[in-house]
Amino acid sequence: MDILLPYRTEPRLLFQVLEYAKGKGIERAALEARLGGGEPLRETLNALEQLGLISRDDGAEIRLTEAGRRLAYATGDDERRAELARAILQYPPYGVVLERALAEGMSVIDAPWVERVWQVDMRLGQPRNRVEEARTFFFRLADEAGLGVFRRGVRGQPSRLVLAPDLAARLQALRTEEAAEPQEPPAAELAPASPAYPGVHSWTVPGEAGISLTVTVDMSLWELEKIEAFLRLIGLVPGER
């Protein structure tokens, strides 16, 4: 999925869509009937998809991802903030900015600095008008997750995010949690218990003609034994019937 910085939406709309998409998901037409269509809904869905909280089938049906389910079914404010913070930190344009700020010992990040990270360091190549509004949405979402406090720019001062004192600890906890997650088992462990054994097997039919019967099989050993028993039964293979 290409990066398209979320903008022109708000956290409240994100949570509304997550609520409506619980269970088996929801059709976009049903969302439009409840929330209205147009740009606000389109950008809300883009934000949720960028953050890995929903998936869309041909743009019509909206379903929650695993991360989306954890956030939608959070049972309290603390759990909701924790799951939202996880989604934010795992989204590269947001996670890289916060990690860079911590690495540089910053306690406050402002809009121009965020734009430089996105457009120069990460080379996202986003339209200028999108970047300007995307910075504000990022700050508001981070505030909602408890990762900092959003300060709107006034009197010539740029908008900024005052980073939470425990941001470094929360980021480290997330990285530790990711490292501890179980990995996919190797392919050998997923092999079937009774693999196929293809091959060519021959029997010589008794008699003066010395006729040979060749059977090519691509079955399990159990099936091969059944074939041999049948040939023995009709007298084509010597042995007990």
Secondary structure, DSSP 8 states (H G I E B T S, - for coil): -------S--HHHHHHHHHHT-TT-EEHHHHHHHH--SHHHHHHHHHHHHTTSEEEETTTEEEE-HHHHHHHT--SHHHHHHHHHHHHHHSHHHHHHHHHHHHTT-SEEEHHHHHHIIIIIS-----HHHHHHHHHHHHHHHHHTTSEEEE---TT---EEEE-TTHHHHHHHHHHHHHHS-----GGGGS-SS----EEEEEE-SSTT--EEEEEE-S-HHHHHHHHHHHHHTTSS-S--
